Amino acid sequence: MPIPFALLLSFISLWLASCWWLRRRRCCHGRTFLKDGPEAAMTSSPRVLFVTAHPDDEAMFFAPALLRLAQAQLWLFCASSGNYYSQGEVRKTELLESCAVLGIPSSNVTILDHRDLPDHPSVEWDVRLLSDLILKHIETHQIDLVVTFDARGVSSHANHKSLYAAVRYLHSERKLPEGCRVLTLETVNLFRKYISILDLPISWLQSPDALFVLAEEEAGLAKRAMQCHRSQLLWFRHLYVIFSRYMVINSLKFL
């Protein structure tokens, strides 16, 4: 079978499977799927802290989880101002605008600008310093659930992976408050990353601990949030907004 025809057949198969899955699960209204056990805690208005590395991470990667947890009390801990191109002040303002769209009050948003935590794609942050800052935030706001990147950081960004290392350290050393859980955002391969809603059957079959799927109206909010980051909207990010599954699907695992 010629490769182009095989790829076309694969896309058609995925599209048909997605349509069948959506119709069966009625995901046109948006859905949150959780394994037995955590669901009770997740539906009782928990206090949820999203831990990100840069302004725009919340919209680019975590919008489905944020919007599907809209009934929870939400906080955002952003570990840098995103000053790699000396745009830190602009990006702080853009982050607050995005959070307003995603339902996070500005009073619940913390943006660090620490000299030892620079925005840089190849700099690994100090795990002990970062874990201390995150833990203080968790304790101050009595957080029940922490949501952050997994070990591969979705885009392999060193700063993203440092967040996972810091939260993993808190978890493995039993430093988190009793009852505080951690969900990590699944990194998928390049093919799955850019097939948007077509990744839904694959995500479901992978059996994540939590699966957040946006309805059409909610997906529009995710795009609006991303559009708040005007300084970052280069041509390839416009394509990201259209094709990335992270704009409509989040699959996560508990530590």
N, C-alpha and C positions, 0 to 999 in steps of 0.2 A: 504494500500500500504506500503510495507517495506520501512523503512527510507532510506537505501542505494540506493534503486531503485528510490525513490522520488528525492534524491539529484542528481543522475545521470540524471534523466529526466529534472530537473531544469537547470543543466549545459548545456545540449543539447539544451534546449529551448532558453537559453541566447545566446548560440553560434549561433544558427540559426537566432535569432533576430538581433544579431550584424552584421552578414554577410549581411542580408537584408538591415539593416540600412546603413552600409558602402557603399553598392552598390547603394542604392537609393540616398545617399548624396555625393557619390564619395569621401569619406574621405580618400581614398588611397593616395590622393595628399595633405592631411593635410587640416584642416579646422578651421576657427574661426567663432563662431556664437555669435551674440550679439543682444540683444533686441533693438527695435526701440528707437532712441534718442541718447544713448551713442555711437552708431556706428559711427556717423559722427566725433565725437571727437577722437575716437579710430583709425580712418583711416587717420588722417591728421598729421602723424609723431609727436605724443605727446612726452613729456618728462616724462618718466615713472621711478618711484623709487620703487624698490623691497626692502622691509624691512624684514630682516631675523634675526634669533637669533645666528646661529652658522655656521661656514664653513661646507658645504655639504647640508645645507637646500635648497640652490638655485637649486642643482641638484636633490636631493631626492624628493622635493615637488613642485618646481616651474618651472622645465624645460619646460613643455609644453607651459606655458604662455610666458616664456622668448623667446623661439624659434619661437612661432607664432607671437610675437611682434617684430620680428627682424628688421622691417623697422622703428621702433620707436627709439628714443634716450634713451638708457637704463642706469640707475644707480643702484648700489647695496649698501645698508646700512646694514652691518652685525654688530649686537650689541655686539658681543663678539668674542674672538679669539678661542673659543672652548678649553679652557685650563683645563678642568675638570680632565684630566689624564696627565697634564703637557706636552701637545703636542702643545701648542699654536703657537709657531713659525713655526713648521712643517705644521700645518693646515692653517696658513696664506698663505704660499707658495702654498699649494694644492688648496686653494680657488682661487687664481689668475689664476692658470692653468685651473681650471674648468670654470671660467668666460671667459677666452680666447676662449674656445670651444663653449660657449653659446652666444658669441657675445657682451660681456661687456668689454670695454677697461679697462685696469688696472687703468688708471687715473680716471675712474668713479666708482671705488670700494673703499669704506670706511670700515675699520675694526676697531671697537672700542676695547680697552683693559682697561676698566674702573674698578677700584677696587670695585665700588658699583654696578657693573653689572656682577657678576661672572657667569660663565658657571656652572650651577647646576640644575639637574632635579626637585628639590623641592623648589628652591628659586624664589620667586616672586620679580621682579625688581620694583624699585621705579618708579611709573607711571609719576610723575611730572618731575623727572630728565630725564627719557627716552623720554617723549613727548617734552621736551625742545630741546633735542639733535636732534630728528627727525625733528621738526619744523624748526630748523636752517638749516638743510640739504635741506628741501623742499624749503625754501625761497632762499637759496644761489643758487640753481640750477634751480629755477623757474619751479618746478615740476607741471605737469598737472594731473598726475594719480599716486596714491600710491597703491601698491599691497602688502598685508601681510596676516597673518593667521587670522582665525576667532576665536570666543570666546573659542572654544575647542582645538585649536592649532594643529589639525590633529592627533598628537600623545599624547595629554594631557600633554605635557611638560610645566612646569610652566613658563619657559622663553618664549616659543612661545605665551602663553596666555597673558603674560605681554605686548608683542608687540601689540596685539590686544587692550588691555586696554588703552595703551598709544595713539594709533591712534584713538580709539573711543573717548577718552577724547578730543583730538584736534578737532574731527568732531563735537561732541555734544556741545562743548563750543564755536564753530564757530571761532576757531583760525586758521583754514586752510586758505590759500590765496583764493580769489574769483576764482571760476572755478576749483579748485583742487578737484578731486573725489577720492574715496577710494573703492577698490575692495578687498574683503576678500575671501580666499581660503576655499572652503567648506570641512568640516570634514565629512567623511562618516563612516558607521559602519564597523566592522572588516571583515565581509563577502565581502562587496563591495570593500573594500580597497585592497583585494588580489585576484581579478579576472581579473585584467589587462583590456584589451580592451573589455571584456565581460560586463563591467560596462557601456559601452557607451549608450545603449538604456535606462537604468535606469537614467543615468545622464541627458539625453535629456528630459525624461518625467518629471524630477524634475523642469524643466524650470528655469535654472540659468540665471543670467543677462549676463554672459559670459561663453562660453564653448570653450576650446582650445583642439584640437585633433591633435596628431602628426601623420604624415605619417611615413612609414617604415624608410626612410632615416633620417628623423628628430629624430625618436626614437633611431636610432643608435648614433646620436650626444648626446642625453640625457645620454645614457649609457657611452659614452666616457667621458662626464663631470663627471659622478659619479666615474668612474675609476681613475680620477685624485686624488680622496681622498683616497689614498693608505693606510694611517694610520687607516682609518675607515672601510676598507673592510674585516670585519670579515665574517664568513661563512653565518650568517643569513642575512647580507646585500647583499650578492650575490643572495640569494633567493628573497630579496626585489626587486632588479633590474629586476628580471625576472617576478615577479608576481604582483607588486604594480601598481594599476591603475594610481597613481600619476606620474609614469614614462611616461605615454602616454596621460593622460586626466587630465585637470584642469577644474573644474566648480567653478565659483565665483559669489559672490553677492555684489552689491553696498550697502554701508552704507547709 
